[in-house]
């Protein structure tokens, strides 16, 4: 009888363990860490990042991750899909930039969702200064608004204990199953000893 109960408890633990990691990733935000940005010989940078669940700290594998860049003059670099480099939430990709300067780079993850933005210095800025004259339009039509990407995202303040995550809920259920099994074993043991 003890073997049956122990088997049921082990089966419950095996069933609940994978559900906690999968559920935590689908319902929480991603935390993206830029591990390195290695400039190439041309106007390119190789990014190495790591993605984990913000609350569960579970590595995010198999996500779609894209890096986009906006240049100082409003130019955009072609978006780059980052590829998995390990099974611990690591990804890497090579971003080519059309011109030197300071670029606003955004790395976006689809599931769990999240993004991070930072400024990347690319190449050497030109040493010469040129002056250009821009004609003032005489038309009364409104100019199209510029598209800009913010360079920094304010961090949200976290208050401990504000929400119960899926992982903590599954952990609570697993504890209840173990305690219930222990009580059941004790009751059956007392009945046999009488």
C-alpha positions as CSV (number, residue, x, y, z in Angstrom):
1,X,0.0,0.0,0.0
2,X,2.9,2.4,0.8
3,X,4.3,1.8,-2.6
4,X,1.1,2.7,-4.2
5,X,0.8,6.0,-2.3
6,X,4.5,6.8,-3.0
7,X,4.0,6.1,-6.6
8,X,0.9,8.4,-6.8
9,X,2.9,11.1,-5.0
10,X,5.8,10.8,-7.5
11,X,3.4,10.8,-10.4
12,X,1.7,13.9,-9.1
13,X,5.1,15.6,-8.7
14,X,6.1,14.7,-12.3
15,X,2.9,15.9,-13.7
16,X,3.0,19.2,-11.8
17,X,6.7,20.1,-12.4
18,X,6.5,20.7,-16.2
19,X,3.2,22.5,-15.9
20,X,4.7,25.0,-13.5
21,X,7.5,26.1,-15.9
22,X,5.3,26.2,-19.0
23,X,2.6,28.1,-17.3
24,X,5.0,30.6,-15.7
25,X,6.5,31.5,-19.1
26,X,3.2,32.0,-20.9
27,X,1.8,34.4,-18.3
28,X,4.8,36.5,-17.3
29,X,7.0,39.1,-18.8
30,X,10.4,38.4,-20.2
31,X,13.6,39.7,-18.6
32,X,16.2,40.4,-21.3
33,X,19.9,40.7,-20.4
34,X,22.4,42.0,-23.0
35,X,25.4,39.9,-22.2
36,X,27.7,41.4,-24.9
37,X,27.7,43.6,-28.0
38,X,30.8,42.9,-30.0
39,X,31.6,45.4,-32.9
40,X,32.7,43.9,-36.2
41,X,35.3,45.2,-38.6
42,X,32.5,46.9,-40.6
43,X,29.5,48.7,-39.4
44,X,28.1,45.6,-37.6
45,X,27.6,44.4,-34.0
46,X,27.1,40.9,-32.8
47,X,24.6,40.8,-29.8
48,X,24.6,38.0,-27.3
49,X,21.5,38.1,-25.0
50,X,19.8,35.9,-22.4
51,X,16.1,35.7,-21.8
52,X,14.4,34.4,-18.7
53,X,10.9,34.7,-17.1
54,X,10.9,37.9,-15.0
55,X,9.3,36.1,-12.0
56,X,10.1,32.5,-12.5
57,X,13.7,33.0,-13.7
58,X,13.0,30.0,-16.1
59,X,15.1,30.3,-19.3
60,X,13.1,31.1,-22.4
61,X,13.8,28.7,-25.2
62,X,12.2,28.7,-28.7
63,X,11.1,32.3,-28.6
64,X,11.0,34.7,-31.6
65,X,13.5,37.5,-30.8
66,X,14.0,40.5,-33.1
67,X,16.5,43.4,-32.9
68,X,15.6,46.7,-34.6
69,X,17.6,49.9,-34.8
70,X,16.8,53.6,-35.4
71,X,19.7,55.8,-36.4
72,X,20.5,59.4,-35.3
73,X,19.1,60.8,-38.6
74,X,16.0,58.7,-38.5
75,X,17.4,55.9,-40.7
76,X,16.4,52.4,-39.8
77,X,18.6,49.3,-40.0
78,X,17.0,46.1,-41.3
79,X,15.4,44.0,-38.4
80,X,17.5,41.0,-37.4
81,X,16.1,37.7,-35.9
82,X,18.3,36.4,-33.1
83,X,19.0,32.7,-33.1
84,X,19.2,30.3,-30.1
85,X,22.8,29.7,-29.1
86,X,22.2,27.4,-26.1
87,X,19.3,25.8,-24.1
88,X,19.6,28.2,-21.2
89,X,17.8,31.1,-22.8
90,X,20.8,32.4,-24.8
91,X,20.4,34.0,-28.3
92,X,22.7,35.8,-30.7
93,X,22.5,37.7,-33.9
94,X,24.5,40.0,-36.2
95,X,23.1,43.5,-36.7
96,X,24.4,45.5,-39.7
97,X,24.1,49.3,-39.5
98,X,24.0,51.5,-42.7
99,X,26.0,54.4,-41.1
100,X,28.1,55.2,-38.1
101,X,26.8,57.0,-35.0
102,X,24.6,56.4,-32.0
103,X,21.7,54.0,-32.7
104,X,18.7,53.3,-30.5
105,X,18.4,49.5,-30.5
106,X,15.3,47.6,-29.3
107,X,15.3,43.8,-28.7
108,X,11.8,42.4,-28.6
109,X,10.7,38.9,-27.4
110,X,7.3,37.4,-28.4
111,X,6.6,34.8,-25.7
112,X,6.9,35.6,-22.8
113,X,6.6,39.2,-24.1
114,X,9.1,41.9,-23.4
115,X,11.6,44.3,-24.8
116,X,14.7,46.2,-23.9
117,X,16.1,49.4,-25.4
118,X,19.7,50.7,-25.3
119,X,22.0,53.0,-27.3
120,X,24.7,51.4,-29.5
121,X,27.7,53.5,-30.7
122,X,28.6,52.2,-34.2
123,X,31.8,52.9,-36.0
124,X,33.7,56.2,-35.8
125,X,31.8,59.4,-36.3
126,X,33.0,61.4,-39.4
127,X,35.9,63.7,-38.5
128,X,34.8,66.5,-40.8
129,X,31.9,68.8,-40.2
130,X,29.8,69.9,-43.2
131,X,27.2,72.6,-43.3
132,X,24.1,72.2,-45.4
133,X,21.3,74.6,-46.2
134,X,17.8,73.2,-46.0
135,X,15.2,75.2,-47.9
136,X,12.1,76.2,-45.9
137,X,8.9,74.8,-47.4
138,X,6.4,77.4,-48.6
139,X,3.5,75.0,-48.5
140,X,0.9,75.3,-45.7
141,X,0.5,71.5,-45.5
142,X,1.4,70.0,-42.2
143,X,4.6,68.1,-42.1
144,X,4.5,64.4,-41.3
145,X,5.4,63.7,-37.7
146,X,8.8,62.1,-37.1
147,X,8.9,58.6,-35.9
148,X,11.1,58.3,-32.8
149,X,12.0,55.4,-30.5
150,X,12.5,56.2,-26.8
151,X,16.1,55.6,-25.7
152,X,15.1,54.5,-22.2
153,X,12.1,52.8,-20.6
154,X,11.3,53.7,-17.0
155,X,11.6,50.7,-14.7
156,X,8.4,49.7,-12.9
157,X,8.6,49.6,-9.2
158,X,7.9,46.1,-7.8
159,X,6.2,45.6,-4.5
160,X,6.9,42.2,-3.0
161,X,3.9,40.0,-2.4
162,X,1.5,41.8,-4.7
163,X,0.6,38.9,-7.0
164,X,0.7,35.1,-6.8
165,X,2.5,33.6,-9.8
166,X,1.5,30.4,-11.5
167,X,4.7,28.8,-10.2
168,X,3.9,29.6,-6.6
169,X,0.3,28.3,-7.1
170,X,1.5,25.0,-8.5
171,X,4.1,24.7,-5.6
172,X,1.3,25.2,-3.1
173,X,-0.8,22.5,-4.7
174,X,2.2,20.1,-4.7
175,X,2.8,20.8,-1.0
176,X,-0.9,20.0,-0.3
177,X,-0.6,16.7,-2.2
178,X,2.5,15.7,-0.3
179,X,0.9,16.6,3.1
180,X,-2.3,14.8,2.2
181,X,-0.3,11.7,1.2
182,X,1.6,11.8,4.4
183,X,-1.6,12.0,6.5
184,X,-3.1,9.2,4.5
185,X,0.0,7.0,5.2
186,X,-0.1,7.8,8.9
187,X,-3.8,6.9,9.2
188,X,-3.4,3.6,7.4
189,X,-0.3,2.8,9.5
190,X,-2.3,3.4,12.7
191,X,-5.2,1.2,11.6
192,X,-2.8,-1.7,10.9
193,X,-1.1,-1.4,14.3
194,X,-4.4,-1.7,16.2
